[in-house]
Amino acid sequence: MPDCQHGLIADETETDDESIIGDEAHIVARSDDGPRGVSDLTPEDRDKYDNLVLLCRKHHKIVDDQPGFYTVEKLKEIKALHEAWVKESLHLDKEKEKDDLNYASYIDTIAKTFDFDSWDGWTSSLVSHGQPSIRYKKLKELQTIPNFIVSRFWPKRYEELEASIFNLKNVLNDLIKVFYKYADEGAIDKAKETDEDRTIRTRKFYKIDEWNPELYNKLSEKFDYHVSLVEDLALEMTRAANLVIEKIRKYISPKYREEEGKLLMTSGPHMDFSWKTFKVEYKTDEKKENHPYHGLKSFMTERAGRDLHYGEGVDTHYLPKRFEP
Ligand SMILES: [Zn+2]
């Protein structure tokens, strides 16, 4: 009965099987003088699946008291519609299960490659000492993520979740690009895949041999801008990753990182040998957009409005040629 909310089966307990609390009602009555009883059906066929419906007690009484409305045709139609609904629901459940498994496996790879579990550890060198650096091995791992994300068979079931993952990918892409601009290429060239401990540092390109205060100042300013941009992108990447975690909790697994919590960043040691830990997140209005990160050019300006930022202003040298005036 489409509007009936009564359960027909009580769940099993630890010690007992489930209990059928609904009634197995006859469409054509068991005997000729029962409701809808006039029929060619043999007594044997009257007890078979085709002639039975599972109803709650209340509706069992109603359909048997009102056989003029609840005719054989009517009951068969109700039964057929319900069977179709169950079949469709089970199918949808299966599809959802399949999609959720896909998501879970992609997310697992992304979380492992990014190393969510020691996020503040490996990101720390990007926001410390005024000279961003990163382990060569980590850099190589991070570089595999964008292609992995782009080439997955995304189910398109949870658009917000997928958008947050692509948002994270866009930030990572730009962070890698910007970091490489002044990375110590010599160290990259010399590095081998097995060089787990080699660190790639930002080149101190303001150090010049000649005495030229004007050039030195200009380069120092450029260096400071670069360091801040890398730091700001590292912060943005943390925001983007926290947004992904939020969407995973919303759509896939409500308990995801329940114990570990949000991703934090740590910088230090500072002049006074202290370490600073901070949390960065998109603000509520920033989160209203599927892609809060609008690309490098916009970010150079928009970072000033984020919850934390180190630098500001646009430097077109970082942008593809077509953006230059
Ligand atoms: Zn009912």
Boltz pocket constraint, residues with backbone or C-beta under 6 A from the ligand:
constraints:
  - pocket:
      binder: B
      contacts: [[A, 1], [A, 4], [A, 5], [A, 6], [A, 55], [A, 56], [A, 57], [A, 58], [A, 59], [A, 60]]
      max_distance: 6.0
